[in-house]
Amino acid sequence: MAEFTISGRMKVKTVKANFKDAFGVGLRIYKGKKFADDEATISSLREKTGSDDLKIHGNMLVKSVEENINNIFGITVQVENK
């Protein structure tokens, strides 16, 4: 089963590429209402403080993935081609 970990040190472009490789669908990452810069790190986008990493498993619901990323990092994401 596919598994993927997001950490604050990762760049946006790396998260998107690794997510697509792991699950076969794209991930849109936002900073506010605009797409996040591909060179930005997740920690530079986060609105919540902390240093947690997030593991995403292939059996998670799309809604759960999006909510967990928002709860842990305080950033908005959308899974493409659900």
KOLSEGU-304032 format. One record per residue (C-alpha): residue number from 1; x, y, z. Coordinates in Angstrom, 2 decimals. Layout:
BEGIN
+-----+---------+---------+---------+
| num |       u |       v |       w |
+-----+---------+---------+---------+
| NUM |       X |       Y |       Z |
...
+-----+---------+---------+---------+
//
This chain:
BEGIN
+-----+---------+---------+---------+
| num |       u |       v |       w |
+-----+---------+---------+---------+
|   1 |    0.00 |    0.00 |    0.00 |
|   2 |    1.27 |    3.45 |   -0.89 |
|   3 |    2.54 |    5.68 |    1.89 |
|   4 |    3.87 |    9.20 |    1.77 |
|   5 |    5.31 |   11.54 |    4.40 |
|   6 |    5.18 |   15.33 |    4.28 |
|   7 |    7.61 |   17.33 |    6.39 |
|   8 |    8.05 |   21.07 |    6.76 |
|   9 |   11.52 |   20.96 |    5.21 |
|  10 |   10.22 |   19.73 |    1.85 |
|  11 |    9.78 |   22.07 |   -1.09 |
|  12 |    6.34 |   22.39 |   -2.67 |
|  13 |    7.56 |   20.92 |   -5.97 |
|  14 |    8.97 |   17.88 |   -4.16 |
|  15 |    5.75 |   17.27 |   -2.25 |
|  16 |    3.70 |   17.49 |   -5.44 |
|  17 |    6.02 |   15.18 |   -7.40 |
|  18 |    6.29 |   12.59 |   -4.62 |
|  19 |    2.53 |   12.64 |   -4.01 |
|  20 |    1.89 |   12.02 |   -7.71 |
|  21 |    4.43 |    9.18 |   -7.77 |
|  22 |    2.92 |    7.56 |   -4.66 |
|  23 |   -0.79 |    7.90 |   -5.46 |
|  24 |   -1.07 |    8.68 |   -9.18 |
|  25 |   -2.96 |   11.94 |   -8.66 |
|  26 |   -1.83 |   15.53 |   -8.38 |
|  27 |   -1.84 |   17.77 |   -5.33 |
|  28 |   -2.53 |   21.50 |   -5.47 |
|  29 |   -0.90 |   23.49 |   -2.67 |
|  30 |   -2.06 |   27.00 |   -1.89 |
|  31 |   -0.71 |   30.03 |   -0.06 |
|  32 |   -3.84 |   31.94 |    0.74 |
|  33 |   -5.99 |   31.88 |   -2.39 |
|  34 |   -3.08 |   31.57 |   -4.83 |
|  35 |   -0.96 |   28.57 |   -5.77 |
|  36 |    2.15 |   28.27 |   -3.64 |
|  37 |    5.55 |   28.91 |   -5.21 |
|  38 |    7.20 |   25.61 |   -6.19 |
|  39 |   10.47 |   26.67 |   -4.54 |
|  40 |    8.85 |   27.50 |   -1.17 |
|  41 |    9.14 |   25.06 |    1.70 |
|  42 |    6.07 |   23.72 |    3.47 |
|  43 |    7.21 |   25.34 |    6.72 |
|  44 |    7.39 |   28.76 |    5.04 |
|  45 |    3.72 |   28.40 |    4.00 |
|  46 |    2.41 |   27.10 |    7.30 |
|  47 |    0.14 |   29.25 |    9.38 |
|  48 |    0.37 |   27.00 |   12.43 |
|  49 |    3.53 |   26.54 |   14.43 |
|  50 |    4.96 |   23.12 |   15.02 |
|  51 |    7.33 |   20.62 |   13.55 |
|  52 |    5.07 |   17.65 |   12.92 |
|  53 |    5.41 |   15.39 |    9.93 |
|  54 |    2.34 |   13.84 |    8.35 |
|  55 |    2.10 |   10.31 |    6.99 |
|  56 |   -0.50 |    9.77 |    4.29 |
|  57 |   -1.63 |    6.24 |    3.53 |
|  58 |   -3.26 |    4.99 |    0.34 |
|  59 |   -6.42 |    3.93 |    2.18 |
|  60 |   -7.19 |    7.45 |    3.48 |
|  61 |  -10.15 |    9.37 |    2.09 |
|  62 |   -9.39 |   12.47 |    0.00 |
|  63 |  -11.30 |   14.58 |    2.50 |
|  64 |   -9.18 |   13.19 |    5.35 |
|  65 |   -5.93 |   13.92 |    3.51 |
|  66 |   -6.93 |   17.52 |    2.83 |
|  67 |   -8.17 |   18.07 |    6.40 |
|  68 |   -5.11 |   16.48 |    8.01 |
|  69 |   -2.72 |   18.64 |    5.99 |
|  70 |   -4.72 |   21.70 |    6.98 |
|  71 |   -4.83 |   20.69 |   10.65 |
|  72 |   -1.11 |   19.86 |   10.90 |
|  73 |    0.43 |   22.54 |    8.67 |
|  74 |   -2.32 |   25.15 |    8.36 |
|  75 |   -2.15 |   25.15 |    4.56 |
|  76 |   -4.87 |   24.48 |    2.03 |
|  77 |   -4.46 |   21.68 |   -0.49 |
|  78 |   -6.67 |   19.97 |   -3.05 |
|  79 |   -6.20 |   16.48 |   -4.41 |
|  80 |   -6.59 |   16.56 |   -8.21 |
|  81 |   -8.43 |   13.92 |  -10.26 |
|  82 |  -10.06 |   12.40 |   -7.19 |
+-----+---------+---------+---------+
//
